[in-house]
């Protein structure tokens, strides 16, 4: 399961839509998303409540504690909301040690209220954890003794008996309504493959549940069966991470292929770079470099898998090599190519794209004093390694080739020893 955070706007949008479909509960939520491309006149025509209701505005950037951070404005008219957004759009803020600009806001109707409740549902490996408190909102941590939790086996419905402990201490006049709401939210949680959902808080408006603040995460591996229900859901990057042109190019390649192509620059001046096949292998390489004490020298995280074709590998390898050879400083560098033992990827076919890229970038490899280390196994690996050895004889670049008899961790140590040796 891959837990991907979604914006609060989308969390509320799909909850409202499917809570009505699955539980006949009609949430009276009014919300709108605002970013740099928003035309307030067009938005008001689409959402007329914006011009008639008092409003709340806050960032919708995958971080919480808006109230405690002074990033929420309450009881505004639309003109004041526009000024609030204008003053903060694109401005850097620091949250949780990360600093990045605010690019997206959520605008909602202002809802005066006295009582706040807390609800969260988390999908675990073998169960779901449902947590409820009649003391919600920003003070939830200070009232953790009033939090109640139940555990339900995965894929099991929530019975009346199972949810009773959550609401047992509520006043009778609201107990049934909140119990039905919790059940409805859980049904939506399961139907839409949420992995996490939190309302901190929700309240009652005219006796009906109303989520005030909400966070959601979806299992994106289930996108294939939920694309109609999710309706082009957005999976934003974590707050603090901004895509570089290189990141965007690899991301665009990844979106166009059935394979997986991932690349993140960690240290542009690093001397150890990887181009590793397989998600597990890529983690082993990165972790090993860190365990050996050279995490600060790791230039990137990279992973290609799912049998990309030669052209896709060529474009991918060009990017990795360009980043690895940028700004030569006279020090040795290492490029680790390969991975573990493939299950179904044709090693020789993927190596064809890498070989073409290495030939194209020979001058850059030489200028940056790059040493290339290859380690791979799997279908047709002997042919792939033979081609790599022939390339090593052709290029004026140090290139060492190993099959599955060598260990991935051993190759990492060999590369580190090489670049750390005297020039």
Secondary structure, DSSP 8 states (H G I E B T S, - for coil): --EEEE-HHHHHHHHHHHHHHHH-------EEEEETT--HHHHHHH-THHHHS-EEEEE-SS---TTTTT-EEEEE-HHHHHHHHHHHTT-EEEETTEEEE--EEEEEE----S--EEEEEEE-SSEEEEEEESS-GGGGGGGGGG-EEEEEETT----HHHHHHHHTTS-HHHHHHHHHHHHHHHHHHHHTTEEEEEEEEEEEETTEEEESSEEEEEEGGGHHHHHHHHTS------TT----HHHHHHHHHHHTSSSEEEEEES-TT-SEEEEEESHHHHHHHHHHHHHTT-GGGB-EEEEEES---HHHHHHHHHHHHHHHTSS--SS-EEEEEEEEE-SS--HHHHHHHHHHHHHHTHHHHHHTTEEEEEEEESTTHHHHHHHHHHHHHHSSS-EEEE-TTS-HHHHHHHHHHHHHS--
